[in-house]
Amino acid sequence: MKKQFLLAGAAAGLALAASTAHAQSIDYGSLQELFGEAVTTSATGSPQRSTEAPADMQIISADEIRRSGETTLPGILQRAAGIDVLNHAAGQSDVSVRGYNQVSSPRLLVLVNGRQVYLDHYGLTAWATIPVQLDEIRQIEVVKGPGSALFGFNAVSGVVNIITYNPKFDDLDVATLRGGTHGAVSGSLATTFKLSDAVSMRLSGGAISQDEWANTGVLPTPDQKTDPKSVTANLDLVAQLAPKTELRMEGAWANVQQATQAGGYSYTVTKLITTSAKATVTSDTNFGTVQAQVYQNQLKAKYALVGGINWNNTITVASLQDLFKVGANHTFRIGGEFRHNTLNVAPVGGADVSYNVLAASGMWNWAVSEHLTTTAAVRVDKLSLERSGTFVARAPMANNALWDRDITETSANLTAAWRPTEADTFRISYGRGIQAPSLIEMGGIQLPIALAPGFTIDLIGNPNLKPSIVTNYEFAYDRDVAAIKGKLGFRLFAQDWKDLKSAISTAGLDIMPTATTNGAATYINAADSKLKGAEVSASGKLSGGFGWRADYTWTDVKDSPFAGINPTARYVAFAQTTPSGRGNVGMDWSRGPWEVDANLHYVGDYQFYDIVNGALKPVEAYASLSSRVGYRAANGVTLALAGQNLLNERQKQTRGLEAERRVMFSISKSW
């Protein structure tokens, strides 16, 4: 009876939060305490358990982040089921969901409190530029499968949404210092201020420096490498403008230098400077909860390639949405968005390429019964491309009018979630996602290469690229199991990719030379592909403060290259470069001031592009161990010893630089 009373109270609290709390910041801590598990608002705008959200979502909590001992976001994410991570260098990793990972992976939408932090010039995520400290992250929501209609532009294969502590509810004050092997030194600070009863603010910042992984061969050359360094800062302010109206303002800056694999298999020294500012006003009105938001991201990217390539990218996004209920069981969200994205053409300049996007979206969440909920979402994007400026001599397609082009596509998400008992949840879902070409792919590169006297080819962007389309079908089952004090999960999924985009390949010409123009190599739509897979996961608690977890994801990829396409040369050989299996086995223990965590991450055999010549070469299956031992002393001080890649001094995880064992000691002080 007591349990039923608590569940009824929790349900009432969730309904109240969903219907009345949106104009105020969501108090995730109170909701998590109420339900005994992490809660999300990202998918529908209303608070939900992750198992009931209309997307396959795994939430990584702040406790899990701390216990992991990981010092990077990719290191944390690879502990999630179905996540693929390519570790190219000490400062560079690429992350994807259930396969299709590659250098400069373009298919993952990464957000911080709803603001995109992936970089639009390539459509990649440079994880070191994300300006949040690990101590200030409340939870990381990992969404698997396309979610464009629910989460926004370019949410193609998945979404990583980083939710930070809210200064209105969370009085976070913590400083951390770390030092370890291979020259690793870092420090971070996050502190909260109550400027008045109505205004709260958090400031945070951090710096990291470490040695680059050592060579095992002649490549990369010394000029292609640098020791990774980064400095970041972030501001988060919440102001209660009126009883039913709130303003949240965020500003961020990052300065990163690192060695990266750029486009193909070679390394280059890269410097990235990002700045961002965002303002969001949310108000409860007679027409529902209305939210207006605007943000701007700026990027200065310098690549030490072909004498130096400097790209400057600015994106401005403005959106307006209304979340409202009709009756007790129907929740609707309607919205509109405008995006302006511009990039200079480089390395030979004198031109800009840009696009405007107009988008309209709608969502309907219907509580059919106490046990059954359906969600339908649709989004229509119209992208209008343009180019202005000059062309290099003898350039093909030397006509700005060729860039006067519109692309209109529709994305959709349909989900039915059935909870027949308190312990069981079934979910079936369909998703259609759209991956728009990046600005570099559509014209941001302009580079003549003289191969011989009188024979020059141009590397150029392609204004005629089609977007890549993915459809995803999934069945999911989750069960709370009292006997193990934990959960079991099972997923079956299938994906169908159309018009996958290639990299530039100089193995052949895409545009033949004429008497007045050079031949050219460019980006093209090169292949279709299909994927099927399954995922199992389990977690539980044992006596004595022990916990355990395990997951395994199997995938099978079948590529269909277009006629005349060499998938290796075009970097679309995903059947070979996607491991069939990946998984984790972990244990944790806590008692009194002590806590211990260990995680074994496994990746099966696959092939990848070799650093010497770009040919596909095998990467043997490997397992990497990370662990942390922490002790909470008096006065808010925590001491910890953590390490990554502990099983081997060096380990081949790609065909480039080999990952090194790293051990780090940290001291944190909270107040």
C-alpha positions in Angstrom: 0.0 0.0 0.0 2.8 2.4 0.9 4.5 1.6 -2.5 1.3 2.3 -4.4 0.9 5.6 -2.5 4.4 6.7 -3.4 3.9 5.8 -7.0 0.6 7.7 -7.2 2.3 10.7 -5.6 5.2 10.5 -8.1 2.7 10.3 -11.0 0.8 13.3 -9.7 4.1 15.2 -9.3 5.1 14.4 -12.9 1.8 15.5 -14.2 2.0 18.8 -12.3 5.5 19.4 -13.5 4.5 18.7 -17.1 1.6 21.1 -17.1 2.8 24.0 -15.0 6.5 24.2 -14.5 7.8 25.0 -17.9 8.1 28.8 -17.5 10.5 28.1 -14.6 13.7 26.2 -15.0 13.2 22.5 -14.5 14.5 21.4 -11.1 16.0 18.1 -12.2 17.2 17.3 -8.7 13.7 17.4 -7.2 12.3 15.3 -10.0 15.1 12.8 -9.7 14.6 12.5 -6.0 10.8 12.1 -6.6 11.1 9.2 -9.1 14.3 7.6 -7.9 15.8 7.8 -11.4 17.0 10.4 -13.9 14.3 12.4 -15.7 14.5 14.1 -19.1 12.6 17.0 -20.6 14.5 17.1 -23.9 12.4 15.0 -26.2 8.9 16.4 -25.6 9.4 19.4 -23.3 7.7 17.7 -20.4 9.5 15.7 -17.7 9.6 12.0 -18.4 11.5 8.9 -17.3 14.1 8.0 -19.9 12.4 4.7 -20.6 9.1 6.5 -21.3 10.6 9.1 -23.6 9.8 8.8 -27.4 13.4 8.1 -28.2 15.9 5.4 -27.2 17.7 7.4 -24.5 20.4 6.5 -21.9 21.1 9.0 -19.2 24.6 9.2 -17.7 24.3 10.8 -14.2 26.7 13.2 -12.4 27.6 10.4 -10.0 28.5 8.1 -12.9 30.6 10.8 -14.5 32.5 11.4 -11.2 33.0 7.7 -10.4 34.3 6.9 -13.9 37.5 8.9 -13.4 37.4 9.8 -17.1 38.7 13.2 -18.0 37.1 13.6 -21.4 33.5 13.5 -22.8 34.3 10.7 -25.3 35.8 8.7 -22.5 32.6 9.0 -20.6 30.4 8.3 -23.7 32.1 5.1 -24.6 30.7 3.6 -21.4 27.2 3.9 -22.9 25.7 1.0 -24.7 26.1 1.1 -28.5 28.5 4.1 -28.6 31.5 3.9 -31.0 34.6 6.0 -30.2 37.6 6.4 -32.4 40.6 7.7 -30.4 42.9 9.3 -33.0 45.2 11.2 -30.6 45.5 12.4 -27.0 43.2 15.3 -27.8 41.0 14.1 -30.6 38.2 11.5 -30.7 35.2 10.9 -32.9 31.9 9.6 -31.5 29.1 7.9 -33.3 26.0 5.8 -32.4 25.9 2.1 -33.5 28.5 2.3 -36.2 29.3 4.5 -39.2 32.1 6.3 -37.3 34.8 8.1 -39.3 37.3 10.8 -39.1 35.5 14.1 -38.5 32.3 12.2 -37.8 29.3 14.4 -39.0 26.2 12.5 -37.9 25.9 13.3 -34.2 24.0 16.3 -32.9 25.7 17.5 -29.7 24.0 20.0 -27.5 24.7 21.9 -24.3 21.4 22.9 -22.6 19.8 22.8 -26.1 22.5 24.8 -27.9 24.4 23.0 -30.6 28.1 22.7 -30.0 29.1 20.7 -33.1 31.0 22.8 -35.6 29.2 23.6 -38.8 32.1 24.1 -41.1 32.8 20.4 -41.3 29.7 19.3 -39.3 32.0 17.7 -36.7 32.3 17.8 -33.0 35.7 18.9 -31.6 35.1 17.6 -28.1 37.8 19.7 -26.4 36.0 22.9 -27.5 32.9 22.1 -25.5 33.1 24.8 -22.7 31.7 22.9 -19.7 33.7 21.4 -16.9 32.9 17.8 -15.9 32.0 18.9 -12.4 29.2 21.1 -13.6 27.4 18.5 -15.7 24.2 17.2 -14.1 23.6 14.5 -16.7 24.4 13.5 -20.3 21.4 12.3 -22.4 22.5 9.9 -25.1 19.8 9.4 -27.8 20.3 6.6 -30.2 18.8 6.8 -33.7 17.6 9.7 -35.8 15.7 12.4 -33.8 15.6 15.4 -36.1 11.9 16.0 -35.7 12.2 16.0 -31.8 15.6 17.5 -31.3 16.3 19.7 -34.3 18.6 20.2 -37.3 21.1 17.4 -38.1 20.1 15.0 -35.4 20.8 12.1 -37.8 22.2 9.1 -36.1 21.8 10.3 -32.5 22.0 13.1 -30.0 24.2 13.9 -27.1 22.5 16.5 -24.9 24.7 17.8 -22.0 22.6 19.2 -19.2 24.5 21.4 -16.7 23.5 22.3 -13.2 21.1 25.2 -13.0 22.3 28.1 -10.9 18.7 28.8 -9.8 18.4 25.4 -8.0 21.9 24.1 -7.7 24.4 25.9 -5.5 27.5 24.3 -7.1 30.9 25.4 -5.9 33.8 23.1 -6.7 37.5 23.4 -7.8 39.5 20.5 -9.1 43.2 20.0 -9.8 44.7 17.0 -11.7 48.2 15.9 -12.5 49.5 12.7 -13.9 51.7 10.8 -16.3 52.8 12.0 -19.8 52.8 15.6 -18.7 49.0 15.7 -17.9 48.0 18.8 -15.9 44.5 20.3 -15.6 42.4 22.5 -13.4 38.8 23.6 -13.3 36.6 25.9 -11.2 32.8 26.3 -11.1 31.2 28.7 -8.6 27.6 29.9 -8.1 26.5 33.4 -7.1 23.0 34.6 -5.9 23.1 38.1 -7.2 19.6 38.7 -5.8 16.4 36.8 -5.0 15.6 36.8 -8.7 19.0 36.4 -10.3 21.5 33.5 -10.0 24.7 32.9 -11.9 27.4 30.3 -12.3 30.9 31.0 -13.7 33.2 28.1 -14.7 36.5 27.7 -16.4 39.2 25.2 -16.9 42.6 24.5 -18.6 44.2 21.2 -19.8 47.6 20.4 -21.1 49.2 17.0 -21.8 51.8 15.3 -24.0 50.7 13.9 -27.4 50.8 10.2 -27.9 54.3 9.0 -29.1 54.9 7.8 -32.6 55.4 4.1 -33.3 56.6 4.8 -36.9 57.9 7.7 -39.0 54.4 9.2 -39.3 53.0 11.6 -38.3 56.0 13.9 -38.8 57.0 16.4 -36.1 55.3 19.3 -37.9 52.0 17.3 -38.0 51.9 16.9 -34.2 51.5 19.2 -31.2 50.8 18.6 -27.5 47.1 19.2 -26.9 46.1 22.2 -24.8 42.8 23.9 -24.1 41.3 26.7 -22.1 37.6 27.1 -21.7 35.2 29.4 -19.9 31.4 29.5 -19.4 28.7 31.7 -17.9 25.2 30.7 -17.0 22.7 33.2 -15.6 19.0 32.7 -14.7 16.8 35.7 -14.0 13.1 35.6 -12.9 11.7 38.5 -14.9 8.1 38.0 -13.6 6.3 35.3 -11.7 5.6 33.4 -14.9 8.5 34.6 -17.1 12.2 33.6 -16.9 15.3 34.6 -18.7 18.3 32.3 -19.1 21.6 33.6 -20.6 24.7 31.6 -21.4 28.0 32.6 -22.8 31.0 30.4 -23.6 34.6 30.6 -25.0 37.2 28.0 -25.9 40.7 28.0 -27.2 42.1 24.6 -28.3 45.3 23.5 -29.9 45.7 19.8 -30.9 46.9 17.3 -33.5 44.0 16.0 -35.5 43.3 13.7 -38.3 41.7 16.0 -40.9 39.4 14.5 -43.5 41.5 11.5 -44.4 44.3 9.6 -42.7 47.0 12.3 -42.3 47.5 14.4 -39.1 47.7 18.2 -38.9 48.1 20.8 -36.2 44.8 22.5 -35.6 43.8 25.6 -33.6 40.2 26.2 -32.8 38.7 29.2 -31.1 35.0 29.2 -30.4 32.7 31.8 -28.8 29.0 31.6 -28.2 26.1 33.6 -26.6 22.6 32.4 -26.0 19.4 34.0 -24.5 16.2 32.1 -23.8 12.9 33.6 -22.5 10.3 31.2 -21.3 6.8 32.3 -20.2 3.6 30.7 -19.0 0.7 32.3 -21.0 -2.9 31.6 -21.6 -1.8 29.9 -24.8 0.7 27.5 -23.2 4.3 27.7 -22.3 6.0 30.0 -24.9 9.8 29.9 -25.4 11.8 32.3 -27.5 15.5 31.6 -28.0 18.4 33.1 -30.0 22.1 32.1 -30.0 25.1 32.7 -32.1 28.2 30.4 -32.4 31.5 31.7 -33.9 34.4 29.6 -34.9 38.0 30.4 -36.0 39.6 27.3 -37.3 43.3 27.1 -38.4 44.6 24.0 -40.1 48.3 23.6 -40.8 47.6 22.1 -44.2 48.8 23.1 -47.7 50.5 26.2 -46.2 47.6 27.0 -43.9 43.8 26.9 -44.2 41.8 29.4 -42.1 38.1 29.1 -41.9 35.8 31.5 -40.1 32.3 30.3 -39.5 29.3 32.1 -37.9 25.9 30.6 -37.3 22.9 32.4 -35.8 19.8 30.6 -34.7 16.5 32.0 -33.6 13.5 29.9 -32.6 10.0 30.2 -31.1 7.9 27.4 -29.7 4.7 26.9 -27.8 4.0 23.8 -25.6 0.4 23.4 -24.6 -2.1 20.8 -23.4 -5.6 20.1 -24.8 -7.5 18.3 -22.1 -5.6 16.0 -19.7 -4.1 13.6 -22.2 -2.9 15.6 -25.2 0.3 17.6 -25.2 1.3 19.6 -28.3 4.4 21.5 -29.3 4.6 23.7 -32.3 7.6 25.7 -33.3 9.5 27.6 -35.9 13.3 28.2 -36.4 15.5 30.3 -38.5 19.2 29.6 -39.1 21.8 31.6 -40.9 25.2 29.9 -41.5 28.1 31.5 -43.3 31.7 30.4 -44.1 34.6 32.0 -46.0 36.0 29.9 -48.9 39.6 28.8 -48.2 42.5 28.4 -48.6 42.2 30.5 -51.7 39.8 33.1 -50.6 37.8 36.0 -52.0 34.4 34.3 -51.6 31.8 33.2 -49.0 29.3 30.3 -49.0 26.2 30.5 -46.8 22.7 29.2 -46.3 19.5 30.2 -44.6 17.2 27.5 -43.1 13.5 28.0 -42.3 12.0 25.2 -40.3 8.6 24.4 -38.9 7.9 21.6 -36.5 5.1 20.0 -34.5 4.7 17.3 -31.9 1.7 15.5 -30.4 2.0 13.4 -27.3 -1.1 11.4 -26.5 -1.6 9.5 -23.2 -4.0 7.0 -24.7 -4.4 5.3 -21.4 -2.7 4.8 -18.1 -0.4 2.3 -19.8 0.0 3.5 -23.4 1.5 6.7 -24.8 2.1 7.7 -28.4 4.2 10.5 -29.8 4.2 11.9 -33.3 6.6 14.6 -34.4 7.4 16.1 -37.8 9.8 18.8 -39.0 10.2 20.5 -42.4 13.4 22.3 -43.2 14.0 24.5 -46.2 17.7 25.2 -46.8 18.5 28.1 -49.3 22.1 28.0 -50.4 24.1 30.9 -51.9 27.6 31.9 -52.8 29.3 35.3 -53.4 32.7 36.3 -54.5 35.4 35.2 -56.9 36.8 31.9 -58.3 40.3 30.8 -58.9 41.6 31.0 -62.5 40.3 28.1 -64.7 37.9 26.9 -62.0 35.1 24.6 -63.1 31.6 25.6 -62.1 32.8 29.3 -61.9 29.3 30.7 -61.6 27.8 31.8 -58.3 24.3 31.2 -59.8 24.9 27.4 -59.5 24.7 27.9 -55.7 21.2 29.5 -55.9 19.5 26.3 -54.8 16.9 25.2 -52.3 16.7 21.9 -50.4 13.5 21.0 -48.7 13.2 17.8 -46.6 10.9 16.4 -44.0 12.0 14.5 -40.9 9.7 12.5 -38.6 9.6 10.5 -35.4 6.8 8.1 -34.4 6.8 6.2 -31.1 4.4 4.1 -29.1 5.4 3.3 -25.5 3.4 0.6 -23.6 3.9 0.1 -19.8 1.7 -2.9 -18.9 3.2 -3.2 -15.4 5.2 -1.1 -13.1 8.3 -3.0 -14.1 7.9 -3.5 -17.9 8.1 -1.0 -20.7 7.8 -1.8 -24.5 8.6 0.8 -27.1 8.4 0.7 -30.9 9.6 3.6 -32.9 10.2 4.9 -36.4 12.6 7.8 -37.2 13.5 9.6 -40.4 16.5 11.9 -40.2 18.2 14.4 -42.6 21.9 15.1 -42.8 22.5 18.3 -44.7 25.8 18.7 -46.5 28.3 20.9 -44.5 29.4 24.3 -45.7 32.8 23.0 -46.7 31.3 20.2 -48.7 29.0 22.6 -50.5 31.7 25.1 -51.5 33.9 26.1 -48.6 37.0 24.7 -50.1 38.8 26.1 -53.1 42.3 24.8 -53.7 44.3 24.4 -57.0 47.0 21.7 -56.9 49.6 21.7 -59.6 50.4 18.0 -60.3 52.7 18.7 -63.3 53.6 21.6 -65.5 50.5 22.6 -67.3 48.3 20.2 -65.4 46.4 21.4 -62.3 43.4 19.9 -60.6 41.1 21.8 -58.2 39.7 20.6 -54.9 36.3 22.3 -54.6 33.0 22.0 -52.9 29.9 20.7 -54.7 26.7 22.8 -54.6 24.7 19.9 -56.0 25.2 17.5 -53.1 22.1 15.8 -51.9 21.4 15.4 -48.2 21.8 11.9 -46.7 18.6 10.4 -45.5 18.3 7.7 -42.8 15.3 5.7 -41.7 15.4 3.8 -38.4 13.1 1.1 -37.0 13.4 0.0 -33.4 11.9 -2.3 -30.8 12.9 -1.8 -27.2 12.1 -3.6 -24.0 13.1 -2.5 -20.5 12.4 -4.3 -17.2 13.0 -3.4 -13.6 14.1 -6.6 -11.8 13.7 -6.6 -8.1 15.8 -9.8 -7.7 18.9 -8.1 -8.9 17.9 -4.6 -7.7 18.5 -3.4 -11.2 17.3 -3.3 -14.9 17.4 -5.3 -18.0 17.2 -3.9 -21.5 16.9 -5.3 -25.0 16.8 -3.5 -28.4 16.4 -4.6 -32.0 17.0 -2.0 -34.7 17.5 -1.6 -38.5 18.6 1.5 -40.5 18.6 2.4 -44.1 20.9 5.1 -45.4 20.5 6.8 -48.7 23.0 9.0 -50.6 25.9 8.8 -48.1 28.3 11.6 -48.8 32.0 10.9 -49.6 35.2 12.7 -48.9 37.3 14.3 -51.7 39.4 11.7 -53.4 42.3 12.6 -55.8 42.4 9.0 -57.1 40.2 10.2 -59.9 38.5 13.3 -61.3 34.8 14.1 -60.7 34.9 16.9 -63.2 36.9 16.5 -66.4 39.1 19.3 -67.7 38.2 21.3 -70.7 40.2 23.8 -72.9 39.3 26.6 -70.5 38.9 24.9 -67.1 40.8 22.5 -64.8 39.7 19.1 -63.8 38.3 18.9 -60.3 37.8 16.5 -57.4 34.9 17.2 -55.0 32.4 15.7 -52.6 29.8 13.4 -54.1 26.9 11.2 -53.0 28.7 7.8 -53.1 26.7 5.0 -51.6 23.6 3.6 -49.9 23.9 1.4 -46.8 21.9 -0.8 -44.5 22.4 -1.7 -40.9 20.8 -4.2 -38.5 21.6 -4.8 -34.9 20.7 -5.8 -31.4 21.7 -4.4 -28.0 21.4 -6.0 -24.5 22.2 -4.3 -21.2 21.9 -5.1 -17.6 22.7 -3.5 -14.2 22.1 -4.3 -10.6 23.1 -3.9 -7.0 24.8 -6.5 -4.7 25.2 -6.5 -0.9 28.0 -4.6 0.7 27.7 -1.5 -1.5 28.6 -3.3 -4.8 27.0 -2.5 -8.2 27.5 -4.0 -11.6 26.6 -3.3 -15.2 27.1 -4.9 -18.6 26.1 -4.2 -22.2 26.8 -5.5 -25.6 25.8 -4.2 -29.1 26.0 -6.1 -32.3 25.7 -4.5 -35.7 25.9 -5.7 -39.3 26.5 -3.2 -42.1 26.0 -3.8 -45.8 27.2 -1.1 -48.2 25.9 -0.5 -51.7 28.5 1.8 -53.5 27.2 3.6 -56.5 28.5 2.6 -60.0 32.2 3.4 -60.4 32.8 4.3 -56.7 35.8 2.9 -54.8 34.4 2.9 -51.2 37.9 2.9 -49.7 39.2 5.8 -51.7 35.9 7.7 -50.9 35.9 6.9 -47.2 32.5 5.2 -47.3 33.6 1.6 -46.6 31.4 1.4 -43.5 30.9 -2.3 -43.7 34.7 -2.7 -43.1 35.2 0.2 -40.7 32.3 -0.6 -38.4 33.1 -3.3 -35.7 30.4 -5.9 -35.4 30.6 -5.8 -31.6 31.3 -3.4 -28.8 30.4 -3.5 -25.1 31.2 -2.8 -21.5 31.5 -4.7 -18.2 31.8 -2.6 -15.0 31.7 -2.8 -11.3 31.5 -0.1 -8.6 31.7 -0.1 -4.8 31.1 2.5 -2.2 31.2 2.5 1.6 31.6 5.5 3.9 34.0 7.9 2.3 35.4 5.4 -0.2 34.2 4.7 -3.7 35.8 2.5 -6.4 34.8 2.1 -10.1 36.2 0.0 -12.9 35.1 -0.5 -16.5 36.3 -2.8 -19.2 35.4 -1.5 -22.7 35.6 -4.0 -25.6 35.7 -3.3 -29.4 35.6 -6.1 -31.9 37.8 -6.5 -35.0 37.4 -3.9 -37.8 39.4 -2.2 -40.4 40.5 1.4 -40.7 42.4 3.8 -42.9 46.2 3.4 -42.4 48.2 6.5 -41.5 50.9 5.6 -44.1 48.8 5.3 -47.3 45.1 5.4 -46.5 44.5 1.7 -47.4 42.2 -0.3 -45.2 44.2 -2.3 -42.6 43.0 -4.5 -39.7 42.6 -3.3 -36.2 42.4 -6.3 -33.9 39.8 -6.6 -31.2 40.9 -4.9 -28.0 39.8 -4.3 -24.5 40.7 -1.2 -22.5 40.3 -0.8 -18.7 39.6 2.4 -16.9 39.3 2.7 -13.1 39.1 5.2 -10.2 39.6 5.0 -6.4 38.2 8.0 -4.6 38.2 9.1 -0.9 35.9 11.8 0.4 37.8 13.5 3.2 36.5 16.2 5.6 35.6 19.7 4.7 34.5 18.9 1.1 37.8 17.6 -0.1 37.9 14.5 -2.4 41.1 12.7 -3.3 41.2 10.3 -6.3 43.5 8.2 -8.3 42.3 7.3 -11.8 43.6 5.7 -15.0 42.7 4.9 -18.6 44.0 2.2 -20.9 45.4 0.4 -17.9 45.9 -3.0 -19.5 48.6 -1.9 -21.9 51.4 0.7 -22.1 50.3 1.3 -25.7 47.3 0.0 -27.6 46.3 0.2 -31.3 42.7 1.4 -31.3 42.9 2.9 -34.8 45.5 2.8 -37.6 47.0 6.1 -36.4 48.7 7.0 -33.1 48.4 4.3 -30.4 46.5 5.1 -27.2 48.8 5.3 -24.1 48.2 4.3 -20.5 47.5 7.4 -18.5 47.3 7.6 -14.7 46.1 10.8 -12.9 45.8 12.0 -9.3 43.1 14.6 -8.5 42.1 16.7 -5.6 38.7 18.4 -5.5 37.3 20.9 -3.0 33.6 21.8 -2.8 32.0 24.4 -0.6 
